[in-house]
Amino acid sequence: MSDKEMNKIANRQVMCEVLTEAGKKSKDLLVLTSDSRGSASLVPFAEALPKQMIEVGIAEQNIVSIAAGLAHSGKRPFVASPAAFLSMRSIEQVKVDVAYSNTNVKLVGISGGVSYGSLGMSHHSLQDIAVTRAIPNLQVLLPADRHETKAMFQALTHSDQPAYIRLGRNPVQDCYSDANYGFEIGKAVTMKEGTDVVLIATGETVRIALDTAENLMKDNISCKVLNIHTIKPIDKEAILSAAKETGLVVSIEEHSIFGGLGGAVAEVLSEVADVIHKIIGIPDEPAVTGTGLEIFTHYGLEPKSFGKIVKEMVAQKHDKTGV
C-alpha cells in the first residue's frame, strides 16, 4: 500500500500543528474561531496556547471585524470558520474591514467545497473562490494535501497579506512526499510533465488529476499536470507556457464552473489564440446531497469519468490538428 492510500491526517490537523508551533514563537499570532475549534481541529492549539485563542461563538460577521481590529493593533490573526459561512455571511466584512485596508488577516474556510455533503446547499461552499478572488488585495489559496498545507501555512505565518484559504474536512491522498518542494505563494507547481494535454487542478482535485494522468498513460496519452494552489495571484506565466506546449487545457475543481479555477484560467487563456479549454466542476445547479465521494462521483470528479472527458478532448484535438 502506498503512502497516498495510508494517509489519515486531515489538512486541518496540519494547520493546527503549524499554527501551534508558530504561536509558541510569537504571542502576536492569534486564532479566532466561531464555535468551530473542534471542527477546525484547533483544540490542541487552545490547550497549548489558551491566551492566544479567541472564541467568538456563532457570529461570523463579528469574527472578521474583530480579527481586523486585532491586526490593526499589531496582532497576526487567523480566523477559522466553516467556508460556507465565512465566504458568504461575512463577505462584506471581508471586503471592507480586511481587504479594503489591506489588513493582515488570514481567513481559513474549513470544511470547504462539498465537505458537508449531506447537509446540502446551505453548507456547500461552491461559490467561495468566485467571490473572494474578485475582492482586491485578497489572496486565495487551496492546498492539495497535508504536505502542501504545511508549507502553505508556514508561508502564511510569515506573510503580511490578507488571504482566504479553503480547507476540506477529511484526509486526502498525498500528492507530495514531503513539504520541502519549494512552495511559494503565487507560483504554480508542475506535478507531471506531458505533451498532449495539460490538466490544471487546485485543492483536492490535484490528486484526481494525477491519478487521471497516470491512468491515461495506458492509452498513450501524455498529460502535464499543473497544481494551481494559489488562485490569486494566479501564475499566468505557468498557465500560458503549459497551454502553448499542448494546445489543450482541461481544468478540474470542487467549485461551480463559474468564477473559480476554470474561470481564472479562462481569463488568462483569453490572451492566447488556438488553445482549447474545457472546465470541469459543479454545474449551474444546487449540488446534490450525499457524501463527498458520492457528490464527486455524481458530477464526474473522479479519475474514470474525468479521464473519459480528457480522452475525448485529446481525440478532438488530434482530429482538428492531425497531430
C-alpha positions in Angstrom: 0.0 0.0 0.0 1.4 3.4 -1.0 1.7 6.5 1.3 -1.1 8.2 -0.6 -3.5 5.4 0.4 -2.4 5.3 4.0 -2.8 9.0 4.9 -5.1 9.5 7.9 -4.1 13.1 8.6 -6.6 15.8 7.6 -5.2 19.2 6.3 -6.9 21.0 9.2 -4.9 18.9 11.7 -1.7 20.0 9.9 -2.9 23.7 10.0 -3.2 23.3 13.8 0.3 21.9 14.1 1.9 24.7 12.1 -0.1 27.4 14.0 0.7 26.0 17.4 4.4 25.9 16.6 4.4 29.4 15.2 2.2 30.6 18.1 4.8 29.4 20.6 7.4 31.6 18.9 5.2 34.7 18.7 2.5 35.8 21.1 1.1 38.1 18.4 -0.2 35.1 16.5 -3.8 34.6 17.5 -6.5 32.1 16.4 -10.2 33.1 16.3 -13.0 30.5 16.0 -16.8 30.8 15.6 -17.8 27.8 17.8 -15.6 25.8 15.4 -12.4 24.9 17.3 -13.4 21.3 17.2 -14.4 21.1 13.6 -11.2 23.0 12.7 -9.1 20.6 14.7 -7.8 23.5 16.7 -8.4 22.1 20.2 -4.6 21.3 20.6 -3.8 25.0 19.9 -6.3 26.1 22.5 -4.8 23.7 25.1 -1.3 24.7 24.3 -1.9 28.5 24.0 -5.2 29.3 25.7 -4.4 33.1 25.8 -3.9 33.1 22.1 -7.3 31.6 21.2 -10.4 33.7 21.0 -13.8 32.0 20.8 -16.3 34.4 19.3 -19.2 32.0 19.0 -21.6 31.7 16.1 -21.0 35.2 14.9 -19.2 35.0 11.6 -19.5 38.7 10.7 -18.2 39.8 14.1 -15.3 37.4 14.0 -13.9 39.0 10.8 -14.2 42.5 12.2 -12.7 41.6 15.5 -9.7 40.0 13.6 -9.3 43.1 11.5 -9.2 45.2 14.7 -6.6 42.9 16.2 -4.5 43.1 13.1 -4.6 46.9 13.2 -3.2 46.6 16.8 -0.2 44.6 15.6 -1.5 41.1 16.0 -1.4 38.3 13.4 -4.9 36.7 13.5 -6.0 33.5 11.8 -9.8 33.1 11.6 -11.1 29.5 11.3 -14.8 29.2 10.4 -16.9 27.0 8.0 -16.2 28.1 4.4 -19.9 28.3 3.5 -20.5 30.9 6.1 -17.2 32.7 6.2 -17.3 33.4 2.4 -21.0 34.4 2.3 -22.4 35.6 5.5 -19.2 37.6 6.3 -18.3 38.8 2.8 -19.0 42.5 3.4 -16.7 42.5 6.5 -14.0 40.6 4.5 -14.3 43.2 1.7 -14.5 46.4 3.9 -12.7 45.5 7.2 -10.0 43.3 5.8 -9.3 43.8 2.1 -10.1 47.5 1.7 -7.3 48.5 4.2 -5.1 45.6 3.2 -5.2 44.2 6.7 -3.2 41.2 7.7 -6.0 38.7 8.5 -5.9 35.1 7.3 -9.4 33.8 6.7 -9.5 30.0 6.8 -12.6 28.5 5.4 -12.8 25.0 6.9 -14.9 22.1 5.5 -14.9 23.7 2.1 -16.4 22.5 -1.1 -18.8 19.6 -0.5 -17.2 18.5 2.8 -20.6 18.9 4.5 -22.1 16.9 1.6 -25.3 15.6 3.3 -26.2 19.0 4.7 -26.9 20.3 1.3 -26.6 23.6 -0.5 -26.7 25.8 2.7 -23.5 24.2 3.8 -21.7 23.7 0.5 -19.2 26.3 -0.4 -19.0 26.1 -4.2 -19.0 29.8 -4.9 -16.4 30.9 -2.4 -13.5 31.1 -4.8 -15.6 33.2 -7.3 -16.5 35.7 -4.6 -13.2 36.0 -2.7 -10.9 36.2 -5.8 -12.9 39.3 -7.0 -12.0 41.2 -3.9 -8.9 43.5 -4.3 -5.9 42.8 -2.1 -7.2 39.3 -1.0 -5.1 36.3 -1.8 -6.9 33.0 -2.4 -5.3 29.6 -1.8 -6.2 25.9 -1.7 -3.7 23.2 -0.6 -3.6 19.9 -2.4 -2.6 17.7 0.5 -1.2 17.7 4.1 2.3 18.4 2.9 1.3 21.4 0.9 -0.9 22.5 3.8 2.2 22.5 6.0 4.3 24.5 3.5 1.4 26.9 2.8 0.7 27.7 6.4 4.3 28.1 7.2 4.5 30.7 4.5 1.3 32.4 5.7 2.6 32.8 9.2 5.3 35.0 7.7 3.1 36.9 5.2 1.6 40.3 5.8 -1.0 40.0 3.1 -4.7 39.2 3.8 -5.8 35.8 2.4 -8.6 33.4 2.1 -7.6 29.7 2.4 -10.0 26.9 1.8 -9.5 23.5 3.5 -11.5 20.4 3.2 -12.7 18.3 6.1 -11.4 14.8 5.6 -7.9 13.4 5.0 -6.8 13.4 1.3 -4.3 11.2 -0.5 -0.8 12.6 -0.7 0.3 14.4 -3.8 3.8 15.2 -2.4 6.2 13.1 -0.4 7.0 15.9 2.0 6.7 19.7 2.3 10.2 20.6 1.1 9.4 21.2 -2.6 9.9 25.0 -2.7 6.3 26.2 -2.1 5.8 29.9 -2.9 2.6 31.8 -2.8 1.5 32.7 -6.4 3.8 30.1 -8.1 2.1 27.0 -9.7 3.7 23.6 -9.3 4.2 21.2 -12.3 3.3 17.8 -10.8 3.9 15.9 -14.0 5.3 16.6 -17.5 3.2 15.8 -20.6 2.8 16.8 -24.2 -0.8 16.0 -25.3 -2.9 18.0 -22.7 -2.4 20.0 -19.5 -4.6 19.1 -16.6 -5.0 22.1 -14.3 -6.3 21.5 -10.8 -6.4 23.0 -7.3 -7.0 21.7 -3.8 -8.3 18.2 -3.5 -8.8 17.8 -7.3 -5.0 17.7 -7.8 -4.9 14.1 -6.7 -7.7 13.4 -9.2 -5.7 15.0 -12.0 -2.6 13.0 -11.1 -4.5 9.7 -11.0 -6.2 10.5 -14.3 -2.8 11.3 -15.9 -1.4 8.0 -14.6 -4.4 6.1 -16.0 -4.2 7.7 -19.4 -0.6 6.7 -19.9 -2.1 3.2 -20.7 -3.8 4.9 -23.7 -0.6 6.6 -24.8 -2.0 10.0 -23.7 0.7 12.2 -22.2 -0.7 14.6 -19.6 1.0 17.6 -18.0 -0.4 18.3 -14.5 -0.3 21.8 -13.1 -1.2 22.5 -9.5 -2.6 26.0 -9.0 -2.5 26.2 -5.3 -2.8 30.0 -5.4 -5.9 31.1 -7.4 -5.0 34.7 -6.7 -2.4 35.9 -7.5 -2.5 33.3 -10.3 0.6 32.1 -12.0 -0.2 33.4 -15.6 3.3 32.5 -16.9 2.9 28.8 -15.9 -0.6 28.6 -17.4 0.3 30.3 -20.7 3.5 28.2 -21.0 1.7 24.9 -20.4 -1.2 25.9 -22.8 1.2 26.8 -25.6 3.1 23.5 -25.2 -0.1 21.3 -25.5 -2.8 23.5 -27.2 -5.3 21.8 -24.9 -6.2 22.6 -21.3 -8.7 20.8 -19.1 -9.3 22.3 -15.6 -11.0 20.5 -12.7 -12.2 21.9 -9.4 -14.5 21.3 -6.5 -16.4 24.5 -7.2 -19.0 26.0 -9.5 -18.0 26.0 -13.2 -18.5 29.8 -12.9 -15.8 32.1 -11.4 -13.5 29.5 -9.9 -10.3 28.0 -11.1 -11.7 27.4 -14.5 -12.9 31.0 -14.8 -9.5 32.3 -13.7 -7.7 30.0 -16.2 -10.1 31.1 -19.0 -9.2 34.7 -18.2 -5.6 34.0 -18.7 -6.1 31.9 -21.8 -8.2 34.7 -23.4 -4.8 36.3 -24.3 -3.9 33.2 -26.4 -5.2 32.0 -29.7 -5.7 28.4 -30.7 -5.9 26.9 -27.2 -8.9 24.7 -26.4 -10.0 24.8 -22.8 -12.7 22.8 -21.0 -13.9 23.5 -17.4 -14.9 20.6 -15.2 -16.6 21.3 -11.9 -20.1 21.6 -10.4 -22.7 22.7 -13.0 -25.1 25.6 -12.5 -27.5 23.9 -10.1 -27.8 23.3 -6.4 -25.4 20.4 -5.9 -26.9 17.0 -4.9 -26.6 15.8 -1.3 -24.6 12.8 -0.2 -21.1 12.0 1.0 -18.3 13.9 -0.6 -17.3 10.9 -2.6 -20.9 10.4 -3.8 -21.1 14.0 -4.9 -17.8 13.8 -6.7 -18.8 10.6 -8.5 -22.2 12.1 -9.4 -20.5 15.0 -11.2 -17.7 13.1 -12.7 -15.0 14.5 -10.4 -13.1 11.2 -10.2 -10.4 9.6 -12.4 -12.6 7.3 -14.5 -15.1 9.9 -15.6 -12.6 12.7 -15.8 -10.2 10.5 -17.8 -13.0 9.8 -20.3 -13.6 13.5 -20.9 -9.8 14.2 -21.3 -9.5 11.3 -23.7 -12.4 12.7 -25.8 -10.8 16.1 -25.8 -7.4 14.8 -26.9 -9.1 12.8 -29.7 -10.9 16.0 -30.9 -7.6 17.9 -30.8 -5.9 15.2 -33.0 -8.8 15.3 -35.4 -8.6 19.0 -35.7 -4.8 19.3 -36.0 -3.9 16.0 -37.4 -1.1 15.6 -34.8 
